[in-house]
Amino acid sequence: MNLEIINIGDELLIGQVVNTNASFLAQELNKVGVVVSKVTTIGDKAQDIETALDLALSNADSVLITGGLGPTKDDITKQVLANYFDTTLIEDNKTLEKIRHYFEQRNLPLTQTNRKQALLPQNADIIENNYGTAAAMCFKKDNKLVFSLPGVPFEMKEMMPEVIKRLQNHYKLSFIEHKTLLVSGIGESFLSDIIEQWEDSLPNFIRLAYLPNAGIIRLRLSAYGNDKNLITSALNEQINKLMPLIKDYFLSFEQSNPSQTLVQILNKIGKTLATAESCTGGNIAHQITLNAGASSVYQGSVVAYSNDIKQCVLGVKPETLSQFGAVSEQTAKEMVRGVMSLLQTDYAIATTGIAGPTGGTSDKPVGTVWICVCDNKGNDRVAKCFFPTNRANFIDRTTTEALLLLLNLLQQDTK
Amino acid sequence: MNLEIINIGDELLIGQVVNTNASFLAQELNKVGVVVSKVTTIGDKAQDIETALDLALSNADSVLITGGLGPTKDDITKQVLANYFDTTLIEDNKTLEKIRHYFEQRNLPLTQTNRKQALLPQNADIIENNYGTAAAMCFKKDNKLVFSLPGVPFEMKEMMPEVIKRLQNHYKLSFIEHKTLLVSGIGESFLSDIIEQWEDSLPNFIRLAYLPNAGIIRLRLSAYGNDKNLITSALNEQINKLMPLIKDYFLSFEQSNPSQTLVQILNKIGKTLATAESCTGGNIAHQITLNAGASSVYQGSVVAYSNDIKQCVLGVKPETLSQFGAVSEQTAKEMVRGVMSLLQTDYAIATTGIAGPTGGTSDKPVGTVWICVCDNKGNDRVAKCFFPTNRANFIDRTTTEALLLLLNLLQQDTK
């Protein structure tokens, strides 16, 4: 069973908005065995929507559309779909009541423009929106389901369980399982040479992919089939064969991301963490606190963007800064010890580097960074990295490296 | 002149990776007058690539493909394109030298797998990759240019100037201009009622779009045409007409984002900033420090995730915490004053709230947040917000509100 996604919105085609809906939808659909075979992004134009829908219906078993359901003039999807599926828009009482309630709650009047949101296609199965005014719709054509959802990510996400329910009732779905191994310290091509024989012997229902980024290669195995147990056991068998080949480089299985793994491990062993960030500017703290459960283990961070703060708050010695500079192993080490003692934690991370675009020297060019992690028993790990890239990517890569460095120390400590 | 983008990669179709390449490419192409008419995302399958290319060439003047150029077995784009354009792969000496140098620099051997990266289509115009081993290719068919670029964002981005150069030489490009106004404190439908007459009178080469998200509506005007001056003056004329209608809600023109605006204003007036973050967990610091130039004005942040740190580092009084709780106006005010005096800045921001999913009470449900901003002359702004959404969205919205609240205070101070 395969499905095509159509994302509608001029903002996507001019690059004003990144299409995060597509990846969210693909993840959710994969979980219940729906293969996403294609994603098409088009603008708010009637003809483009019709053409994309024609094409998707001729190739796929089901179609999921997002976007263009708002109350303003640039939103045309609902009317286009009503025409396409040969139906008319009528006022839906239940939806109208919901919309009335929505505005009452917010002490706002129900205007004519808002009331139009209750006009819905007569022959569509309506899915309620509990967080906005645009209802979702499910059409049926040639026994294929076509969904139309709002493009606002939060509203769309909350409606997906209802979409999934309808897909499960209508189609016989199979199973998809992905397992991703994080590998570090080896290049993509060298890794592929090492595992070539194993890769060539994979059964045809298991696909392998390499995703190199920010110093880590994600090695993904994807299995497709009708028997869940068979798929899972075949995947595990292949991973058991792979492990000895990559043991020197294997970091962990991907559990979404290293910050989540870190929060889970710290929760499990009941230890606390603090961070002292210079060049990463709070991104390590941000990545950690995105995870529910962070508050039990994460005490906080000192984002020490200026040298004054490195001295006054973190207690880095003035002579360290003058002798070795802010971007140095010595400063990183004093930062990490400083924040651990200030915030009284079991573990700490510190970063100091030059994100650019300016501030580099011939000795320490833009992209240079020192990372130090430590525990309260005197152990530490120090890494000097060089990421000569742009500012955002530098911050990303440094964040990943810092989290991995601490995971590495934790592995040692919990052995 | 319009172009279609084809992004190739199974990782995109299973949602493991968000397609940031498409938005980057669209922005860059728009800047030089190239309209992106469609984005298609497909997997690493030969037939899907051929079909997508057929379709794109029949609809668009040019095609830009990313992905599938790596050295591993799952990367098939190069071979598929060689077949499609009826040519063979031959070893390109210049590329081979580049690859040899790439591995020498890193003290790694040049393996057979790596050497294969120098095999390139005989009839393609080759674009060098200075940051990786996958060269880009430019094919010509029926006088249309077809580009194939690596999917790794950083490598792809660095090659875009060469792509743009070729587009500008080959096509007569027109002009596109986008202007986005940030509006806040009014709902989308109410805004559309207020500006309806103005909207209806827009000339047909100017399109209007509403993008509501995280408490802000972005009102985007896009103009298309052959005469740059005409486009710019028509846009300005329409904005002059719009302004009086929305003056109570207008925040600023979009200069990418509020954090960038903030850094620019602070740099201009020579003032410094610190932040004290509880529930936003470092995201405000992260958003600020993503901007080049942040280091001249941003001193740093105390991410005070635990009450201990609110007390010991920020100097929040124990009785404030016990009487009013960590999530309260009083705590927010003491946090903001605390961090301003600790880091000796002119301005400060503080946040304290309940991001969820747990930790809410009937008095203070998940989603409750207090934001306080202040200057060193005793002025402040306090906002209590309620964002009953998921954790990541809560952090996003609180961050936006906090930045806007400070922009509001700055507006007052610099009047």
Interface residues (C-beta under 8 A of the other chain):
Chain A: D10 E11 L12 L13 I14 G15 Q16 V17 V18 N19 T20 A22 S23 F24 L25 A26 Q27 E28 N30 V36 S37 K38 V39 T40 T41 I42 G43 D44 D48 L55 G70 P71 T72 K73 D74 L108 T111 Q112 T113 N114 Q117 Y131 T133 V152 P153 F154 K157 I176 H178 T180 G187 E188 S189 F190 S192 D193 E199 R207 L208 A209 Y210 L211 P212 N213 R218 R220 S222 T275 E277 T280 G281 G282 N283 I284 A285 H286 I288 T289 L290 A292 A294 S295 Y298 Q299 G300 S301 V302 V303 A304 Y305 S306 D308 I309 C312 V313 L342 L343 Q344 A355 G356 P357 T358 G359 T389 N390 R391 A392 N393 I395
Chain B: D10 E11 L12 L13 I14 G15 Q16 V17 V18 N19 T20 A22 S23 F24 L25 A26 Q27 E28 N30 V36 S37 K38 V39 T40 T41 I42 G43 D44 D48 L55 G70 P71 T72 K73 D74 L108 T111 T113 N114 Q117 Y131 T133 V152 P153 F154 K157 I176 H178 T180 G187 E188 S189 F190 S192 D193 E199 R207 L208 A209 Y210 L211 P212 N213 R218 R220 S222 T275 E277 T280 G281 G282 N283 I284 A285 H286 I288 T289 L290 A292 A294 S295 Y298 Q299 G300 S301 V302 V303 A304 Y305 S306 D308 I309 C312 V313 L342 L343 Q344 A355 G356 P357 T358 G359 T389 N390 R391 A392 N393 I395
